[in-house]
Amino acid sequence: MSLSTTITKYSEMALKGIESLQVIFLLGLRLWLAKVFFMAGLTKIQSWDTTLMLFEYEYTVPIIPFDIAAYLSTAAELAIPVFLVLGLLTRLNVVALFVLNYVAAISYPDISFAGEKDHIIWGLMTLILFFYGPGKAAVDTFIKKKLNINH
């Protein structure tokens, strides 16, 4: 066996090993994002009066009235994580989370540098899930297989 054949054989084996970790990586991203946003939603409903006050006086959400923004963001933060954990309608849900994350980042005028970094990381995580999909450990993948839908 030549050196190039040996290198090719071992590199293919290494790539297969790395690809098998993709399932864990994408599931980890979904679970992490679900936790972050679900906890934010729980915080909002724990003190609804405070949430409304923050949306009215602290956050500067563009276009929509503060109370509607509070209801929409809270509903999204509580519902979308459930879909993420299941891996159901993942791409649609991460687009919604990306928008929510972006609006949250620009709506808080006194956001700290650390808070900015968190929003950037969450945005990148949503983009990864948008471009790569939910992975094999997802209801989306199960449905595609059952319906025999190819990429």
Backbone bond lengths (Angstrom), bond angles and torsions (degrees), N, CA, C in turn:
res aa  C-N    CA-C-N  psi(-1)  N-CA   C-N-CA  omega(-1)  CA-C   N-CA-C  phi
1 M - - - 1.450 - - 1.522 108.52 -
2 S 1.329 115.51 132.72 1.460 119.95 -177.99 1.530 110.25 -77.60
3 L 1.314 113.94 163.78 1.462 120.63 179.88 1.527 111.05 -61.46
4 S 1.324 117.27 -42.55 1.468 120.02 -179.00 1.530 111.19 -66.13
5 T 1.326 117.92 -36.87 1.467 121.29 177.38 1.524 110.35 -66.09
6 T 1.313 116.92 -41.99 1.461 121.80 178.66 1.528 110.90 -63.53
7 I 1.320 116.30 -45.55 1.473 120.71 179.01 1.529 110.13 -62.12
8 T 1.322 116.85 -43.56 1.466 121.29 179.20 1.521 110.85 -61.86
9 K 1.331 116.29 -44.16 1.468 121.03 -179.12 1.527 110.69 -61.01
10 Y 1.325 117.32 -47.47 1.466 120.46 -178.07 1.529 112.82 -71.84
11 S 1.331 116.22 -32.49 1.464 117.89 177.65 1.527 110.63 -69.39
12 E 1.339 117.25 -36.38 1.461 120.59 175.87 1.520 111.66 -64.78
13 M 1.327 116.51 -38.54 1.463 120.41 177.30 1.528 110.56 -65.03
14 A 1.317 115.95 -41.93 1.464 120.20 179.99 1.526 110.51 -64.43
15 L 1.339 116.84 -42.45 1.465 120.74 179.13 1.528 111.69 -63.21
16 K 1.330 117.57 -39.12 1.463 120.01 177.44 1.522 110.34 -63.42
17 G 1.326 117.51 -38.70 1.464 121.32 177.42 1.517 111.65 -64.55
18 I 1.317 115.40 -42.33 1.465 120.10 178.92 1.528 109.82 -65.82
19 E 1.322 117.68 -43.34 1.467 121.12 180.00 1.521 111.71 -62.51
20 S 1.323 117.53 -32.29 1.464 119.27 178.40 1.527 111.26 -68.24
21 L 1.315 117.82 -24.16 1.470 121.35 177.20 1.525 112.14 -77.47
22 Q 1.327 117.22 -14.63 1.463 121.35 -179.30 1.525 111.14 -59.22
23 V 1.331 117.49 -37.62 1.464 121.67 179.51 1.523 110.01 -58.82
24 I 1.309 116.39 -46.68 1.466 121.91 -178.82 1.526 110.12 -67.38
25 F 1.318 116.90 -42.05 1.465 121.42 -179.49 1.522 111.34 -61.42
26 L 1.330 117.76 -49.73 1.464 121.13 -177.90 1.534 111.58 -67.87
27 L 1.325 116.70 -37.35 1.462 119.64 174.90 1.530 110.05 -64.28
28 G 1.320 116.51 -41.67 1.462 120.81 177.70 1.522 111.88 -60.29
29 L 1.323 117.48 -42.77 1.471 120.83 177.00 1.524 110.94 -61.11
30 R 1.327 116.18 -45.23 1.468 119.58 -179.63 1.518 111.33 -62.25
31 L 1.322 117.01 -43.83 1.468 120.63 -178.54 1.524 111.51 -68.13
32 W 1.325 117.13 -39.39 1.468 120.72 179.68 1.534 110.78 -63.84
33 L 1.327 115.93 -49.01 1.462 119.66 178.77 1.527 111.12 -62.26
34 A 1.318 116.69 -40.60 1.463 120.22 179.09 1.521 110.36 -59.94
35 K 1.310 116.80 -43.92 1.474 120.53 -179.62 1.528 110.88 -63.71
36 V 1.323 117.17 -48.38 1.464 121.46 -177.32 1.525 111.09 -58.28
37 F 1.327 116.59 -49.99 1.460 119.74 -175.21 1.525 112.02 -75.46
38 F 1.330 118.17 -36.16 1.455 120.22 178.71 1.533 110.70 -65.05
39 M 1.324 116.71 -41.67 1.471 120.31 177.99 1.534 110.29 -63.07
40 A 1.319 117.53 -37.65 1.470 120.62 177.32 1.528 110.25 -63.83
41 G 1.324 116.79 -40.68 1.461 120.71 177.92 1.516 111.98 -65.09
42 L 1.338 116.27 -40.86 1.470 119.85 177.48 1.523 111.17 -62.79
43 T 1.316 116.26 -39.74 1.464 120.19 177.79 1.522 110.62 -60.57
44 K 1.318 116.03 -41.31 1.470 119.85 -179.38 1.530 111.85 -64.09
45 I 1.334 118.00 -42.56 1.464 119.00 -176.54 1.528 112.64 -78.84
46 Q 1.326 117.78 -16.06 1.469 119.82 177.73 1.522 111.48 -64.61
47 S 1.310 116.90 -34.65 1.453 120.58 178.90 1.527 108.06 -139.54
48 W 1.323 114.77 82.17 1.457 119.68 -173.82 1.528 111.93 -63.54
49 D 1.323 117.46 -36.59 1.468 120.32 178.44 1.530 110.76 -61.06
50 T 1.315 116.10 -42.05 1.467 120.46 178.16 1.526 110.13 -65.55
51 T 1.319 116.46 -41.62 1.464 120.50 178.38 1.515 110.96 -59.06
52 L 1.320 116.92 -47.07 1.467 120.07 179.17 1.530 111.29 -62.86
53 M 1.319 116.15 -40.18 1.459 120.01 178.38 1.533 110.99 -63.07
54 L 1.324 116.75 -43.29 1.471 120.16 178.40 1.528 111.02 -62.50
55 F 1.319 116.74 -43.17 1.460 119.49 -179.70 1.531 111.61 -67.67
56 E 1.327 116.56 -29.79 1.458 119.30 -179.26 1.526 112.17 -79.92
57 Y 1.331 117.44 -41.39 1.465 120.12 -170.29 1.531 115.30 -112.01
58 E 1.321 117.95 -25.25 1.463 120.10 -172.84 1.530 112.12 -101.82
59 Y 1.317 116.28 -49.35 1.461 120.78 -178.23 1.523 109.08 -85.27
60 T 1.305 116.11 146.36 1.461 120.09 178.11 1.529 109.06 -115.96
61 V 1.324 114.60 69.67 1.466 120.17 -179.05 1.525 108.48 -69.84
62 P 1.341 116.81 125.93 1.473 119.18 -178.00 1.529 112.38 -74.19
63 I 1.295 115.73 153.42 1.470 127.50 168.68 1.539 115.06 72.30
64 I 1.330 119.36 -55.09 1.465 119.72 -172.39 1.529 111.96 -95.95
65 P 1.326 117.48 152.51 1.466 120.75 178.67 1.526 111.66 -60.99
66 F 1.332 115.61 150.52 1.460 121.11 -173.76 1.530 113.15 -57.77
67 D 1.341 118.28 -40.42 1.462 119.94 -176.51 1.528 111.72 -69.24
68 I 1.318 116.09 -37.90 1.470 119.66 176.71 1.528 109.51 -67.01
69 A 1.327 117.10 -40.57 1.466 121.08 177.09 1.533 110.74 -60.25
70 A 1.316 116.29 -41.31 1.470 120.27 179.70 1.527 110.51 -63.43
71 Y 1.332 116.79 -46.84 1.467 120.25 179.57 1.530 111.61 -63.84
72 L 1.330 116.24 -45.64 1.472 119.86 -178.38 1.523 112.27 -63.57
73 S 1.331 116.65 -46.69 1.464 118.82 -177.75 1.524 111.01 -66.65
74 T 1.320 117.28 -39.30 1.465 120.09 179.48 1.529 110.64 -65.97
75 A 1.312 116.41 -44.52 1.467 120.02 178.34 1.529 110.72 -60.76
76 A 1.322 116.36 -43.68 1.467 120.15 179.49 1.525 111.32 -64.24
77 E 1.339 116.23 -42.24 1.472 119.85 -178.76 1.524 112.71 -67.99
78 L 1.306 117.28 -23.40 1.468 120.05 178.29 1.534 112.88 -93.54
79 A 1.316 117.87 -30.35 1.470 120.53 -176.56 1.529 113.37 -90.12
80 I 1.316 117.01 -47.50 1.469 120.26 -174.86 1.530 112.77 -58.83
81 P 1.326 120.01 -39.96 1.464 118.71 177.86 1.531 114.07 -57.37
82 V 1.313 117.34 -32.84 1.472 119.83 177.45 1.524 109.70 -63.11
83 F 1.325 116.25 -44.37 1.460 120.41 177.67 1.532 111.39 -64.16
84 L 1.339 116.77 -37.96 1.463 120.14 179.18 1.521 111.75 -64.52
85 V 1.323 116.58 -43.88 1.470 119.84 179.59 1.524 109.90 -59.51
86 L 1.322 116.15 -42.25 1.467 120.44 179.36 1.529 112.60 -74.46
87 G 1.321 116.35 -24.70 1.462 119.63 -173.87 1.514 110.12 74.47
88 L 1.334 115.96 40.50 1.454 121.95 -177.33 1.526 109.90 -112.17
89 L 1.321 116.43 127.29 1.469 122.42 -176.80 1.531 110.28 52.99
90 T 1.292 115.39 42.14 1.464 122.07 -169.96 1.521 112.81 -59.52
91 R 1.307 117.55 -49.79 1.469 119.07 -176.24 1.526 111.55 -62.78
92 L 1.297 117.09 -41.85 1.464 120.79 177.48 1.540 110.12 -61.83
93 N 1.306 116.76 -44.42 1.461 121.03 -178.30 1.520 112.98 -68.56
94 V 1.320 118.43 -35.81 1.465 118.16 178.59 1.521 111.83 -73.14
95 V 1.331 117.49 -26.31 1.465 119.15 172.76 1.531 108.81 -64.88
96 A 1.329 116.67 -44.96 1.464 120.41 178.22 1.531 110.54 -61.79
97 L 1.333 117.41 -41.86 1.474 119.92 178.39 1.518 111.69 -66.60
98 F 1.323 116.90 -37.15 1.460 120.37 178.31 1.524 109.98 -60.52
99 V 1.339 116.36 -46.16 1.466 120.97 179.30 1.526 110.04 -63.99
100 L 1.324 117.06 -46.64 1.462 121.25 178.40 1.523 111.10 -58.20
101 N 1.310 116.60 -45.43 1.464 122.56 179.55 1.528 110.75 -62.10
102 Y 1.318 116.90 -43.69 1.463 121.39 -179.73 1.529 110.82 -64.31
103 V 1.323 116.07 -47.41 1.466 120.28 179.78 1.528 110.12 -61.63
104 A 1.330 116.56 -41.38 1.468 119.93 178.49 1.528 110.74 -61.50
105 A 1.311 116.28 -41.58 1.470 120.22 -178.06 1.525 112.15 -66.71
106 I 1.320 117.41 -38.05 1.470 119.22 -178.15 1.527 112.90 -86.98
107 S 1.332 116.67 -14.81 1.466 120.17 -175.40 1.518 113.56 -86.22
108 Y 1.305 116.76 -15.59 1.460 119.15 -178.30 1.524 108.39 -104.02
109 P 1.317 117.47 104.39 1.465 120.24 -172.80 1.532 114.18 -66.43
110 D 1.320 117.74 -26.47 1.472 120.47 -177.23 1.525 112.78 -101.83
111 I 1.325 117.34 29.89 1.460 119.98 -178.25 1.529 109.68 -64.57
112 S 1.309 115.24 137.04 1.467 120.35 -179.15 1.524 110.19 -79.43
113 F 1.323 115.12 168.37 1.459 120.34 176.79 1.529 110.17 -61.30
114 A 1.337 116.96 -41.40 1.468 121.25 178.78 1.530 110.52 -64.16
115 G 1.331 116.47 -40.04 1.462 120.16 177.50 1.514 111.86 -64.52
116 E 1.323 116.23 -39.34 1.469 120.75 176.21 1.521 110.84 -60.57
117 K 1.331 115.45 -44.57 1.472 119.64 179.48 1.527 111.06 -61.87
118 D 1.332 116.86 -41.64 1.468 119.65 177.97 1.527 110.61 -58.47
119 H 1.323 116.80 -46.11 1.464 120.20 -179.45 1.529 111.73 -64.58
120 I 1.310 117.24 -35.94 1.464 120.62 176.81 1.526 109.89 -65.05
121 I 1.324 117.22 -45.05 1.470 121.41 179.64 1.524 110.43 -61.74
122 W 1.337 116.68 -46.19 1.471 119.41 179.53 1.522 110.79 -63.35
123 G 1.321 117.21 -38.36 1.459 120.49 176.76 1.515 111.92 -62.27
124 L 1.321 116.24 -43.31 1.472 119.89 177.84 1.526 111.30 -64.69
125 M 1.320 116.89 -38.44 1.467 120.23 178.00 1.528 110.79 -62.86
126 T 1.333 117.00 -41.28 1.465 119.26 178.20 1.526 110.88 -65.86
127 L 1.328 116.83 -37.19 1.466 119.96 178.49 1.527 111.62 -65.29
128 I 1.317 117.05 -40.11 1.474 120.17 177.58 1.520 109.58 -60.08
129 L 1.334 116.45 -46.78 1.462 119.30 -179.95 1.529 111.75 -66.63
130 F 1.317 117.58 -32.23 1.453 120.06 177.08 1.531 110.71 -66.18
131 F 1.317 116.82 -47.49 1.461 120.13 -175.58 1.527 113.74 -78.48
132 Y 1.334 118.70 -31.98 1.458 121.15 -177.65 1.523 113.74 -102.46
133 G 1.330 117.43 -12.75 1.457 120.44 -178.92 1.519 111.21 82.42
134 P 1.317 116.50 -178.34 1.457 120.98 -173.04 1.523 114.64 -79.74
135 G 1.312 117.28 -13.17 1.464 120.62 -176.85 1.522 111.11 93.44
136 K 1.323 115.11 -179.57 1.464 120.47 -175.46 1.520 113.20 -74.32
137 A 1.336 117.73 -24.35 1.464 121.36 -179.19 1.524 109.53 -90.39
138 A 1.337 115.37 63.15 1.458 119.83 -175.91 1.524 110.50 -150.33
139 V 1.314 115.37 149.36 1.462 120.81 176.29 1.525 110.11 -62.19
140 D 1.331 117.27 -37.39 1.472 120.68 177.40 1.530 111.08 -53.21
141 T 1.316 117.04 -46.08 1.462 122.24 -178.79 1.523 110.61 -66.01
142 F 1.328 116.38 -42.02 1.465 121.29 177.72 1.532 110.60 -60.03
143 I 1.330 116.43 -44.96 1.466 120.79 179.65 1.532 111.02 -63.42
144 K 1.356 115.55 -42.79 1.473 118.81 178.33 1.527 110.88 -58.96
145 K 1.326 116.36 -42.54 1.465 119.80 -179.78 1.536 110.77 -65.49
146 K 1.319 116.19 -43.13 1.467 120.00 -179.30 1.527 111.86 -65.38
147 L 1.327 116.19 -36.62 1.459 120.33 179.56 1.525 112.34 -89.43
148 N 1.342 116.32 -0.31 1.454 123.01 179.43 1.513 112.05 56.54
149 I 1.339 115.64 46.19 1.456 121.95 178.53 1.521 108.30 -96.03
150 N 1.322 116.08 127.01 1.473 120.27 176.89 1.519 109.52 -94.56
151 H 1.309 115.14 161.43 1.479 119.78 179.00 1.466 106.96 -62.83
